[in-house]
Amino acid sequence: MADPRELETLYVQVNKFALASHFFWGFWALIQAKYSSIDFDFLGYAVLRFNQYFKTKPAVMALQIPE
């Protein structure tokens, strides 16, 4: 059986990396909107990712790795 503290630590870390992922893909989409020749709504995608980032940021930042 897994140690509950290790599971909680993993949970916190995964959520923080997921938050960083939303920001990264939002920023990437902004760059693509400017330079890509692909016919895709990169600005719309950036808005979706940044919205998810700002929606989840307060809860994720409140998470603490157990001592």
BELQUIHU-V654108 format. One record per residue. N is the residue number from 1. D_FIRST is the distance of its C-alpha to the first C-alpha in Angstrom with 1 decimal. Layout:
BEGIN
n->[N;N]
d_first->[D_FIRST;D_FIRST]
END
This chain:
BEGIN
n->[1;2;3;4;5;6;7;8;9;10;11;12;13;14;15;16;17;18;19;20;21;22;23;24;25;26;27;28;29;30;31;32;33;34;35;36;37;38;39;40;41;42;43;44;45;46;47;48;49;50;51;52;53;54;55;56;57;58;59;60;61;62;63;64;65;66;67]
d_first->[0.0;3.8;6.6;8.9;11.8;10.9;10.5;13.7;15.4;14.8;16.2;19.2;19.9;19.9;22.2;24.5;24.8;25.5;28.2;29.7;29.8;31.8;34.3;34.5;35.3;37.7;39.6;39.6;41.1;43.8;44.8;44.9;47.1;49.6;49.7;48.3;50.7;48.1;49.1;46.0;45.7;43.9;45.0;43.5;40.2;40.3;41.0;37.9;35.6;37.1;37.1;33.3;33.0;35.0;33.5;29.9;30.8;31.1;27.7;26.0;27.9;27.0;23.2;22.3;19.6;18.1;19.7]
END
